[in-house]
Amino acid sequence: MFMSAFKKAFELTEAIESRAYSAKITRGHFKNLSFSFNDLLAFIFFAGLSFFLLFG
């Protein structure tokens, strides 16, 4: 069991190195999204369109 843990750790190390992961590289950042007035208009439009197509 002890040897299998070392084997898995070694395999994980090789996988990380082969993908060029490094602690020095900074990753991208997510853009914080917010609900705006245009989103509300689009929601109302598509909700109305869906209602019209289903029940119209």
Secondary structure by P-SEA (a helix, b strand, c coil): caaaaaaaaaaaaaaaaaacccccbbbbbbcbbbbcaaaaaaaaaaaaaaaaaacc
